[in-house]
Amino acid sequence: MKLSGMFRVGAVISVGVLAGLGLTGCTGQGNLKIFSEEQAAEDILPDTGSWRDTFDVDTSRFLWANEDVTYFAVLSQEGKPCLVIMDRDAGVAGCSTTLPVEVSNGGPYVMLADDLPDSSDRWEKVADYLWIEK
């Protein structure tokens, strides 16, 4: 009887540890804090039609604008982090299973990341989660 009681305690502890590991496994590098914030009107991607097949448009977040170019973070339908660069009505995007995500629309590379080492002199931070190549 004592053995089965110890087994139950061990099983409960094991299930608790596995559940904890499972929860932390869901929060990989692709999950930026920005995606936990509520989507505002400025966060919505311009309606190009094709975005709906690729991205979970309810997760798009405005990052920065520079003249006619706007930058958005969004999750793919599979939950991968993506960076979208909109230049007027045309856009380019890149996704990755992990951060950082680097994209170029013909100019310098732009990077979506949670953080960047201070020692990096290749990148200039222009907004939260967004760096542009110098």
Residue pairs with C-beta under 8 A, 6 or more apart in sequence:
28 98
29 81
29 98
29 99
29 114
30 75
30 79
30 80
30 81
30 96
30 97
30 98
30 99
31 81
32 73
32 81
32 99
32 112
32 114
32 129
33 114
34 61
34 63
34 73
34 128
34 129
35 59
35 61
35 73
35 75
37 61
39 58
39 59
39 60
39 61
40 62
42 62
43 60
43 61
43 62
43 72
44 57
44 60
45 51
45 55
45 57
45 60
45 72
45 74
45 84
45 86
46 86
46 89
46 91
48 89
48 91
51 57
51 84
51 91
53 77
54 76
54 77
54 82
54 93
55 74
55 75
55 76
55 77
55 82
55 84
55 93
56 74
56 75
56 76
56 77
56 79
57 74
59 74
59 75
60 72
60 73
60 74
60 84
61 72
61 73
61 74
62 70
62 71
62 72
63 71
63 72
63 73
63 112
63 127
63 128
63 129
63 130
64 70
64 71
64 126
64 127
64 130
65 71
66 126
68 87
68 88
69 85
69 86
69 87
69 105
70 85
70 86
71 83
71 84
71 85
71 86
71 110
71 127
71 130
72 83
72 84
72 86
73 81
73 82
73 83
73 84
73 112
73 129
73 130
74 82
74 84
74 93
75 81
75 82
76 82
76 95
80 95
80 96
80 97
81 95
81 96
81 98
81 99
81 101
81 112
82 93
82 94
82 95
82 96
82 101
82 112
83 93
83 94
83 95
83 101
83 102
83 103
83 110
83 111
83 112
84 91
84 92
84 93
84 103
85 91
85 92
85 93
85 103
85 105
85 110
87 105
92 103
92 104
92 105
93 103
94 101
94 102
94 103
95 101
99 112
99 113
99 114
100 111
100 112
100 113
100 116
101 111
101 112
101 113
102 109
102 110
102 111
102 112
103 109
103 110
103 111
103 112
104 110
108 132
108 133
108 134
109 132
109 133
110 130
110 131
110 132
110 133
111 123
111 130
111 131
111 132
111 133
112 129
112 130
113 129
113 131
114 129
116 123
116 125
116 131
121 134
122 133
122 134
123 131
123 132
123 133
123 134
124 131
124 132
124 133
124 134
125 131
126 132
